[in-house]
Amino acid sequence: MKISRRELLKLSAKGSGALVLFPLLNNCGLSRTDSRSKEQARTINTWSPDTRDAALLSERWWHEAFMARNPGILVKQLTVPYGNDTVKLTAAHRAGSGVPDVVWTYDQYHYTYGIDGLISPVNDLLNEIGLDRYPAGILDGIRINDVSYTVPFVGFPFFIYYRKDLYERQGLRIPQSHDELLNNITALHEPPNRYGYILTNQAIYDTWNLRTAMWTHGAYYFDSDHQLALDREETIAAWNFYKRLGEYTPPGSMQQSDLESRELMLDGKVAHMLTTTSFAANFKDEDLKRQGAFLYPQKAGARGASIDFNGLAIPVKSKSRELAQRFIKFILEAKNFEEYLTRTEVGWIPMLKDGWNDSYLNHPRIAPVKEYLEVGRKSQETGVIGTGYFGPGPSASSLVKTDLEKQIGDRLVTLEQRPEQVLEWAVKEIRAALSS
């Protein structure tokens, strides 16, 4: 008995497909195990975290375009929201089943997933895509022991949005130092109608304000030799600055996420906010007139604000590694990448240098917010990925698992503890985590 591939797929999609197919497959000389392994070999399972409409629709376009070029290959996508993906991936890895073929990475998971043995090295894949297509600092920021575990894709660097209409009205200038930034925040702080700044610290992935205050003061967790280096005067200065920002933030903001807090900025309740290029996606005509952007001030010799981006990684236990590589290379072909960028969330900027072209910047969806994206591009040049001020190190994974960064922010602002007190506690916690 002959059965076509299309009929096979139709039958297997039915609820009772396993019962119907068994005798048919036996007649075709195939066992159920053989058919399942063949189906797995022709399927790419992907996990991605973002739930916004443009992100999902552009991803669907990508998958359909890939399947159109590769008949017989099926792409299955599952949305696993930010914060849930690590637990789910770890559990699937341990169980040895349910592991995707492509998983999106972000923050320091670009390399801690690799340290923990969850994702595979992608050095060869990056070489095929073209190392020269990336800014050197980006690849250096995720490479550990000469191994890269993720392919940088689309980014969202951090910088400060501010009320440029209020700056003009009060004659304020763009701040060039941390003190000048505090002075401008103070000048525009008129609670409860408007707050000078907003801090967010709901979860570990909302700790950008703490990190950026540290990086721009020259403070860091680990030095260039990957040794704990938190106990320095720069840390105290950064944490004192962070506490000062907390004096001008709306009540309850420390329990809010970055995305929730953006609404306060758009509603005119906040005068300054540290967030990413993607915030510009929410701008209407009146917002374009009111919202400006500038780089976070830096101490001499210090690094810039935090950078985050989505990377594409292949789990160690992927069942379709070769297809996963083809899938990633497909989207980073120049024409495909540009099409994706103009369809996806506005403010997800290209991590590849050739993505910054006139066609992209002048696209009707991109052109209105080009000035904000350009600030993000500049911020990216000096920014820090994850907690790797000097690049990723072997201790990063231990730091992530402690949730210590969020606790530092809460202790400094919500519990109103002194930086020296928090530092003593934090050093003990990190040392304990490193020795466990």
C-alpha positions in Angstrom: 0.0 0.0 0.0 1.4 3.4 -1.0 0.7 6.5 1.1 1.8 10.0 0.1 3.8 12.3 2.5 0.9 14.8 2.4 -1.6 12.2 3.4 0.7 11.0 6.1 0.9 14.4 7.6 -2.8 14.9 7.4 -3.5 11.6 9.1 -1.0 12.3 11.9 -2.6 15.7 12.6 -5.9 14.0 13.6 -6.6 13.4 17.2 -6.7 9.6 16.7 -3.9 9.7 14.2 -1.7 7.3 16.1 -4.4 4.6 15.9 -5.2 5.2 12.3 -1.6 5.3 11.1 -0.3 2.2 12.8 -1.6 -0.4 10.4 -1.0 1.9 7.4 2.6 2.4 8.4 3.1 -1.3 8.9 1.9 -1.9 5.3 4.4 0.8 4.1 7.3 -1.0 5.9 7.6 1.7 8.5 7.3 1.4 12.3 5.7 4.1 14.5 9.2 4.9 15.9 10.5 5.3 12.3 7.7 7.7 11.4 8.2 9.8 14.5 11.9 10.1 14.0 11.4 11.2 10.4 8.8 13.8 11.5 11.2 15.1 14.1 13.9 15.4 11.6 11.7 17.6 9.4 10.4 19.9 12.1 12.0 22.9 13.8 10.7 23.7 17.2 11.4 27.3 18.4 10.8 29.1 21.6 10.6 32.9 21.7 9.7 35.2 24.6 7.9 38.3 23.3 4.1 38.5 23.3 3.6 41.8 21.5 1.7 41.7 18.2 4.4 43.0 15.9 6.9 40.6 17.4 4.6 37.6 16.9 3.5 38.6 13.4 7.0 39.2 12.1 8.1 35.9 13.5 5.2 34.2 11.7 6.4 35.9 8.5 9.9 34.5 9.1 8.6 31.0 9.6 6.3 31.0 6.6 9.1 32.4 4.4 11.5 29.7 5.5 9.0 27.0 5.0 8.2 28.3 1.5 11.9 28.1 0.6 12.2 24.7 2.2 9.1 22.5 1.3 8.5 19.6 3.6 10.0 21.4 6.6 7.6 22.5 9.4 8.4 25.3 11.9 6.5 25.1 15.2 6.7 28.1 17.5 5.9 28.3 21.2 5.8 31.6 23.1 7.6 31.2 26.5 7.5 34.6 28.2 10.5 36.4 29.6 11.3 35.0 33.0 9.7 31.6 32.4 12.0 30.4 29.7 15.0 29.5 31.9 13.0 27.3 34.2 11.3 25.6 31.3 14.5 25.1 29.3 16.4 23.7 32.3 13.5 21.3 33.1 13.3 20.1 29.5 17.1 19.6 29.3 17.1 17.5 32.5 14.1 15.4 31.3 15.7 14.9 27.9 12.5 15.7 26.1 10.5 18.8 25.0 13.7 20.7 24.2 13.4 23.2 21.3 15.7 23.4 18.3 16.1 27.1 18.6 15.7 29.2 21.7 15.9 33.0 22.0 18.4 34.3 24.6 18.8 37.7 26.2 20.7 39.4 29.0 23.5 37.3 30.4 21.7 34.1 29.4 23.6 34.6 26.1 26.5 32.9 27.8 25.2 31.5 31.2 23.1 29.0 29.3 26.3 27.9 27.7 28.2 27.7 31.0 25.4 25.6 32.4 25.5 23.2 29.4 22.1 24.1 28.0 23.1 25.5 24.6 25.7 24.5 22.1 28.7 26.6 20.8 27.9 28.4 17.6 31.4 29.6 16.6 31.2 27.8 13.2 27.7 29.2 12.5 28.9 32.7 13.3 31.8 32.2 10.9 29.4 31.2 8.2 27.2 34.3 8.9 30.2 36.5 8.9 32.1 37.8 11.9 32.8 41.1 10.1 29.1 41.8 10.0 29.1 42.4 13.7 30.6 45.2 15.8 33.6 43.7 17.6 32.4 44.8 21.0 29.2 42.8 20.7 30.9 39.5 20.0 33.5 40.2 22.7 30.7 40.8 25.1 29.2 37.3 24.8 32.3 35.2 24.1 33.6 33.1 27.0 36.9 31.2 26.7 36.8 31.9 23.0 33.4 30.2 22.7 30.2 31.9 21.6 26.9 30.3 22.4 24.4 32.6 20.7 23.9 34.5 17.4 23.2 38.2 18.0 20.0 39.1 16.3 18.0 42.2 17.2 18.9 44.6 20.0 17.5 47.2 22.4 20.2 49.4 24.0 19.4 51.5 27.0 19.5 55.3 27.2 17.5 58.1 28.9 14.2 59.4 27.5 13.3 62.9 28.7 10.7 65.5 28.3 12.3 67.8 25.8 9.4 70.2 25.8 9.9 70.7 29.6 13.7 71.2 29.0 13.0 73.9 26.5 10.4 75.6 28.7 12.8 75.7 31.7 16.0 76.3 29.8 17.6 73.0 30.8 20.5 71.5 28.8 21.4 67.9 28.1 23.3 66.7 31.2 27.0 65.7 30.8 27.5 64.3 34.3 25.6 62.4 37.0 25.3 65.6 39.1 23.8 67.5 36.2 21.3 64.7 35.6 20.2 64.9 39.2 19.9 68.7 39.0 17.6 68.3 35.9 15.6 65.6 37.6 15.1 67.8 40.7 14.0 70.8 38.5 11.2 68.7 36.9 10.1 66.9 40.0 6.6 68.2 41.0 4.8 65.3 42.8 2.2 64.1 42.7 1.6 65.6 39.2 5.0 64.7 37.8 8.0 62.8 39.1 11.5 63.6 38.1 12.6 60.0 37.4 11.3 56.4 37.5 13.0 53.4 38.9 11.8 49.8 38.2 13.0 46.7 39.9 10.2 44.1 39.7 12.4 41.2 38.7 16.0 40.3 37.9 15.4 41.4 34.3 14.3 44.9 35.5 17.7 45.7 37.2 18.9 47.9 34.3 18.9 51.0 36.4 21.2 49.5 39.1 23.6 48.1 36.5 23.8 51.3 34.5 24.4 53.4 37.6 27.3 51.0 38.4 28.8 50.7 34.9 28.8 54.5 34.3 30.6 55.0 37.7 33.2 52.4 36.8 31.8 49.9 39.3 31.4 46.2 38.6 31.0 42.8 40.2 34.0 41.1 38.7 37.4 42.5 37.5 39.2 41.6 34.3 40.6 38.5 36.0 37.0 37.4 36.9 37.7 38.0 40.6 35.0 39.6 42.9 35.7 43.3 42.9 32.5 44.8 44.4 34.2 46.3 47.5 35.4 49.6 45.9 34.6 53.2 46.3 33.1 53.3 42.9 30.4 50.9 44.0 29.5 53.1 47.0 29.3 56.2 44.7 27.1 54.3 42.2 24.8 53.0 44.9 24.5 56.4 46.5 23.5 57.8 43.1 21.0 55.0 42.6 19.4 55.9 46.0 19.2 59.5 45.0 17.2 58.5 41.9 14.9 56.6 44.2 14.0 59.9 45.9 12.3 61.1 42.7 10.4 58.0 41.6 6.6 57.5 41.9 5.4 55.4 44.9 5.3 51.7 44.0 7.5 51.9 40.9 10.1 49.5 42.3 7.5 46.8 42.1 6.7 47.6 38.5 8.2 46.2 35.3 9.9 48.3 32.7 7.0 47.9 30.2 4.4 48.8 32.8 6.3 52.0 33.8 6.5 53.2 30.2 2.8 54.2 30.4 3.6 56.7 33.2 6.2 58.3 30.9 3.7 58.5 28.0 1.0 59.9 30.4 3.3 62.8 31.4 3.7 61.5 35.0 7.4 61.1 34.7 10.1 63.4 33.3 13.0 61.0 32.8 13.2 57.2 32.2 16.0 54.8 31.4 14.7 52.3 28.9 15.4 50.9 25.5 14.9 51.8 21.8 11.7 49.8 21.7 9.9 52.4 23.8 9.8 54.5 20.7 7.4 52.0 19.2 4.6 53.4 21.4 5.1 57.0 20.2 2.3 59.0 18.6 2.7 62.3 16.9 2.3 64.2 20.2 4.9 61.9 21.9 7.5 62.7 19.1 7.1 66.4 20.0 7.5 65.8 23.8 10.0 62.9 24.1 13.8 63.4 23.6 16.7 61.0 24.2 20.3 61.3 25.4 23.1 59.0 26.5 23.4 58.2 30.2 26.3 60.2 31.6 29.6 58.4 32.2 32.5 59.0 34.6 35.9 59.3 32.8 37.1 55.9 31.8 33.9 54.2 32.7 31.6 52.1 30.5 28.2 53.1 29.2 24.6 51.9 29.9 23.4 48.3 29.7 22.8 46.7 26.4 20.3 43.9 25.8 19.5 42.0 22.7 17.8 38.9 21.5 20.1 36.1 20.4 19.4 32.8 18.7 20.8 29.7 20.3 20.7 25.9 19.6 20.1 23.8 22.7 22.5 20.9 23.3 19.6 18.4 23.1 18.1 19.8 19.9 17.0 17.0 17.6 17.4 19.1 14.4 20.6 21.0 14.8 21.3 21.2 11.0 17.9 22.5 10.3 18.2 25.0 13.2 21.4 26.3 11.6 19.7 26.8 8.3 16.8 28.5 10.0 19.1 31.0 11.7 21.2 31.7 8.6 18.0 32.3 6.6 16.8 35.2 8.7 20.2 36.8 8.7 20.5 36.9 4.9 20.5 40.7 4.2 17.2 40.9 2.4 15.4 38.6 4.8 16.8 40.5 7.8 15.7 43.9 6.5 12.2 42.6 5.8 12.0 41.2 9.3 13.3 44.5 10.9 10.6 46.5 9.1 7.9 44.1 10.3 8.9 43.5 13.9 8.7 45.6 17.0 9.8 49.1 16.1 12.9 49.8 18.2 14.3 46.3 17.8 17.5 47.5 16.1 19.8 45.4 14.0 22.8 43.8 15.8 24.5 43.4 12.4 26.3 46.4 10.9 24.8 45.9 7.4 21.3 46.1 8.9 21.8 49.9 9.3 21.1 50.9 5.8 19.1 53.7 4.2 16.3 51.4 3.1 15.8 50.3 6.8 16.2 53.8 8.3 13.8 55.4 5.8 11.1 52.8 6.0 7.7 54.4 6.9 7.6 52.5 10.2 11.2 53.3 11.1 11.8 56.9 9.9 9.6 58.7 12.4 11.7 57.3 15.3 15.0 57.3 13.6 16.6 59.8 16.1 15.9 57.5 19.0 17.3 54.5 17.3 20.5 56.4 16.4 20.9 57.2 20.1 20.6 53.6 20.8 23.1 52.7 18.2 25.6 55.1 19.9 24.8 53.7 23.3 25.6 50.2 22.0 29.2 51.3 21.3 30.2 51.6 25.0 27.5 49.5 26.7 27.8 46.4 28.8 26.0 43.0 28.1 24.7 41.3 31.2 27.0 41.8 34.2 30.2 41.3 32.1 31.8 44.7 32.5 35.1 43.1 31.2 33.2 40.5 29.2 31.6 37.3 30.4 33.2 35.2 33.1 32.7 31.8 34.7 31.1 33.4 37.8 28.3 35.1 35.9 26.0 32.0 36.2 26.4 31.9 40.0 25.5 35.6 40.2 22.3 35.2 38.1 21.1 32.3 40.3 21.2 34.4 43.5 18.7 37.1 42.3 21.1 39.3 44.2 20.9 42.3 41.9 17.2 42.8 42.5 17.8 42.4 46.2 20.5 45.1 46.2 18.1 47.5 44.5 15.3 46.8 47.0 17.6 47.1 50.0 19.0 50.5 48.8 15.6 52.1 47.9 12.7 50.2 49.3 14.3 49.2 52.6 16.4 52.4 52.7 19.6 50.7 53.8 23.0 52.4 53.5 25.2 51.4 50.6 28.0 50.3 53.0 25.5 48.0 54.8 24.2 46.6 51.5 27.8 46.1 50.2 28.8 44.1 53.3 25.8 41.8 52.8 26.2 41.5 49.0 29.9 40.5 49.2 29.1 37.7 51.7 26.2 36.5 49.5 28.3 36.4 46.3 31.2 34.6 48.0 28.8 32.0 49.4 27.3 31.5 45.9 30.7 31.2 44.3 31.8 28.6 46.8 28.7 26.4 46.6 
